[in-house]
Amino acid sequence: MSKVAIVTDSNSGITQKMAKELGVYVLPMSFLINGKVVREDIDITQAEFFKELEDPNVSVSTSQPAPAEVTDLWDRVLRENDEIVYIPLSSGLSNSYQTARLLAENYDGKVQVVNNQRISVTMRQSVEDAQTLRDAGWNAEQIREKLEEDKFNSSIYIMVDTLKYLKRGGRITAAAALIGSVLHIKPVLQIQGEKLDAYAKARGTKQAKKIMLDAVRKDMTGRFKDFVDKGEYTIRYSYSEGDDPEEVKEWVDEIKAAFPNDEIKGDPLSLVIGCHIGPGSLAVTINHKITV
């Protein structure tokens, strides 16, 4: 039987330490901070990243890893494995998938690049699903096909604490950001496929949390009903690493109270999302959990 390795990138929220514990491999994402390339969880921690992001005198932007970094990791992994399932960030949010797919053409099918439209904890669920399939004897191509078949079976809802970073990235106008700040508007964003989209506008954090929890409930009785009835789903939370720990705990407690019969897991939001929406962000997700 072919020995299959699962490889992802740090947009999954999986740290290098977690990767070793899970038995997977993680490619660190790159960022430009005042023109200098730094790698997530290698050259900079999440806390350090948000400190730089909040400094108005520091320029922070996302950057793709060099192709050689990708292939070097693959080559190292293939020394001890026969095949790779590579799960990068959603093609709707980055060119990482397209680049990886081109690079994989030189690997004679040994590297299967998954385009399953995920990020953060929904992407981590894909990694865990890939492990489940691998452990059941599936090969890399079969795993890729199954993950892509399942790609839209996840929802992530994110509350943005401040409009400053959306304004900085050009996603809203300065006037809209000013009005939103005065009215204490907390946008709720969603990912149910390729891209980050607007979902609702809330007046304050309390209302934003209610909107997100209600959205998950709606998914559970609607598009996810069949999975919920079979117990084939997970609910996860996420947050910006720069958040107040007490606020994060309060959010987790609220999710557990809303879904008392479910095991609730979570990780920090990936820095790619953090770069665009800033600290103070909270998220909740529901995902199909693949079983065999």
C-alpha positions in Angstrom: 0.0 0.0 0.0 1.3 3.5 -0.9 2.5 5.6 2.0 0.6 8.9 1.8 1.7 12.1 3.6 -0.6 15.0 4.4 0.9 18.5 3.7 -0.8 21.8 4.2 0.2 25.4 4.9 -0.1 27.7 7.9 -3.3 29.2 6.6 -4.9 26.1 8.3 -4.0 27.6 11.7 -1.8 24.5 12.3 1.5 25.5 13.9 4.7 23.7 13.4 4.4 22.2 16.9 0.8 21.1 16.2 2.0 19.6 12.9 4.4 17.3 14.7 1.7 16.2 17.1 -0.8 15.5 14.3 1.8 13.8 12.1 1.4 16.3 9.2 3.6 18.8 7.5 3.0 22.6 7.3 4.4 25.1 4.9 4.8 28.5 6.6 3.2 31.4 4.8 5.2 34.5 4.1 4.6 38.2 4.8 6.3 41.4 4.0 6.9 43.6 7.0 8.5 46.9 6.0 9.8 45.1 2.9 11.4 42.2 4.8 10.1 38.7 4.2 9.1 36.8 7.4 7.6 33.3 7.7 4.6 32.6 10.0 5.5 30.6 13.1 9.2 30.5 12.0 10.4 34.1 12.0 7.5 35.7 13.8 4.9 34.6 16.3 1.2 35.5 16.0 1.4 37.9 19.0 4.4 39.6 17.3 2.6 39.8 14.0 -0.4 41.6 15.5 1.9 44.0 17.3 3.5 45.0 14.0 0.1 45.1 12.3 -1.3 47.6 14.8 1.8 50.0 14.4 0.8 52.7 11.9 4.4 53.2 11.0 4.8 49.5 9.9 3.8 48.2 6.5 2.4 44.7 6.5 1.3 42.7 3.5 0.8 39.1 2.5 3.3 37.3 0.2 3.3 33.8 -1.4 6.2 31.4 -0.5 8.8 31.1 -3.2 8.2 28.1 -5.5 11.5 26.6 -4.3 10.2 26.6 -0.7 7.2 24.6 -1.8 9.1 22.0 -3.8 11.9 21.7 -1.2 9.2 20.7 1.4 7.7 18.2 -1.0 11.0 16.7 -1.9 11.9 16.3 1.8 8.5 14.6 2.5 8.8 12.3 -0.5 12.1 10.9 0.8 10.0 9.0 3.4 6.7 8.8 1.6 5.3 7.6 -1.7 2.7 10.3 -2.3 1.5 13.7 -1.0 -1.9 15.2 -0.5 -1.2 18.9 -0.5 -4.0 21.2 0.9 -3.3 24.9 0.3 -5.4 28.0 0.9 -8.6 28.4 -1.1 -8.0 29.3 -4.7 -10.5 32.1 -4.3 -8.3 33.9 -1.7 -4.8 33.3 -3.1 -2.8 32.1 -6.1 -1.2 29.5 -3.9 -3.3 26.7 -5.4 -2.6 27.6 -9.0 1.2 27.8 -8.3 1.2 24.5 -6.5 -0.8 22.8 -9.2 1.8 23.9 -11.8 4.7 22.8 -9.6 3.0 19.4 -9.1 3.0 18.7 -12.9 6.7 17.8 -12.5 6.0 15.1 -9.8 4.3 12.4 -12.1 1.2 12.3 -10.0 3.0 11.8 -6.7 1.7 15.2 -5.4 -2.1 15.7 -5.5 -3.0 19.4 -4.9 -6.4 19.9 -3.4 -8.6 22.8 -4.3 -11.2 22.6 -1.6 -11.9 26.3 -0.9 -11.0 26.5 2.8 -9.1 28.5 5.3 -8.4 28.5 9.0 -10.2 25.9 11.1 -12.3 24.7 8.2 -9.0 24.0 6.4 -7.8 22.1 9.5 -10.9 20.0 9.3 -9.9 19.1 5.7 -6.5 18.0 7.0 -8.1 15.8 9.6 -10.5 14.4 7.0 -7.5 13.6 4.7 -5.9 11.7 7.6 -9.1 9.7 8.1 -9.2 8.7 4.5 -5.5 7.9 4.4 -5.7 5.7 7.4 -8.6 3.9 5.8 -6.3 3.0 2.9 -7.2 5.6 0.3 -4.5 6.8 -2.1 -3.6 10.4 -2.7 -5.7 10.9 -5.8 -8.8 9.3 -4.2 -8.3 11.6 -1.1 -8.0 14.7 -3.3 -11.2 13.8 -5.2 -13.1 13.3 -2.0 -12.0 16.5 -0.4 -12.9 18.5 -3.6 -16.3 16.8 -3.7 -16.8 17.9 -0.1 -15.3 21.4 -0.5 -18.5 23.5 -0.1 -19.6 21.6 3.0 -18.3 24.2 5.5 -19.3 27.6 6.8 -17.2 30.2 8.7 -18.7 33.3 10.2 -16.3 36.1 11.4 -17.0 39.2 13.4 -14.7 42.1 12.5 -13.9 44.3 15.5 -12.6 47.3 13.7 -13.1 48.6 10.1 -9.6 50.1 10.1 -7.9 47.1 8.4 -10.6 46.7 5.8 -10.2 50.4 5.0 -6.4 50.0 4.8 -6.7 47.1 2.4 -9.1 49.1 0.2 -12.1 46.8 0.8 -14.2 49.7 2.1 -13.9 53.5 1.8 -12.5 55.8 4.4 -16.0 57.4 4.8 -17.7 54.1 5.3 -15.1 53.2 7.9 -15.6 56.4 9.8 -19.4 56.1 9.8 -19.1 52.5 10.8 -16.8 53.4 13.7 -19.2 56.1 15.0 -22.2 53.8 14.8 -20.2 50.9 16.4 -20.8 48.7 13.4 -19.3 45.2 13.6 -19.4 43.5 10.2 -20.0 39.8 10.1 -18.3 38.1 7.2 -18.7 34.6 5.8 -16.8 32.0 3.8 -19.0 29.3 2.2 -16.8 28.6 -0.7 -14.2 30.5 -2.6 -14.2 34.0 -1.1 -14.7 36.1 2.0 -18.1 37.9 1.6 -20.3 40.2 3.7 -23.0 38.4 5.7 -24.5 41.0 8.0 -23.9 44.3 9.9 -24.3 44.3 13.6 -24.6 47.2 16.1 -22.0 46.1 18.6 -20.3 42.8 19.6 -23.3 41.3 21.4 -25.5 41.5 18.3 -22.7 40.2 16.1 -22.2 37.1 18.3 -25.9 36.4 18.1 -25.9 36.7 14.3 -23.1 34.2 14.1 -24.6 31.7 16.4 -28.0 32.0 14.7 -26.2 31.4 11.3 -24.8 28.1 12.6 -28.2 27.0 13.9 -29.7 27.8 10.5 -27.0 25.7 8.8 -27.6 22.8 11.2 -31.3 22.7 10.3 -30.8 23.6 6.6 -27.8 22.8 4.4 -26.1 20.6 7.0 -29.2 18.8 8.3 -28.3 15.4 6.8 -24.8 15.6 8.3 -26.1 16.7 11.7 -28.6 13.9 11.7 -25.8 11.4 11.2 -23.4 13.1 13.6 -21.0 13.9 10.8 -20.1 17.5 11.7 -17.9 19.6 13.9 -18.3 23.1 15.4 -15.1 25.1 15.9 -14.3 28.6 17.0 -11.4 30.9 16.1 -10.0 34.3 17.1 -7.2 36.7 16.4 -4.2 35.9 18.6 -4.0 39.5 19.7 -7.4 39.3 21.3 -8.1 39.7 25.0 -8.0 36.2 26.5 -11.0 36.9 28.6 -13.0 37.9 25.6 -12.0 34.7 23.8 -13.0 32.6 26.8 -16.3 34.4 27.0 -16.9 33.7 23.3 -16.0 30.0 23.7 -18.4 29.8 26.7 -21.2 31.3 24.6 -20.6 28.8 21.8 -20.6 25.9 24.3 -23.9 27.2 25.9 -25.5 27.5 22.4 -24.4 24.0 21.4 -24.2 22.1 24.8 -24.2 18.6 23.2 -21.3 19.2 20.9 -17.5 19.0 21.4 -16.2 22.5 20.7 -12.6 22.9 19.4 -10.7 25.9 18.2 -7.5 27.6 17.1 -6.3 31.2 16.3 -7.3 32.6 12.9 -4.6 32.3 10.3 -2.5 35.4 9.8 -3.7 35.9 6.3 -7.2 36.6 7.6 -5.7 38.6 10.5 -3.8 40.8 8.1 -7.0 41.8 6.3 -9.4 42.2 9.3 -7.1 42.9 12.3 -7.1 41.9 16.0 -10.3 41.5 18.0 -12.0 39.2 15.5 -14.0 36.2 16.6 -15.3 33.4 14.4 -17.4 30.2 14.6 -17.6 27.5 12.0 -19.6 24.4 11.1 -18.1 21.7 8.9 -19.0 18.3 7.5 -16.8 15.7 9.1 -15.9 12.9 6.6 -16.3 9.4 7.9 -15.5 6.0 6.3 
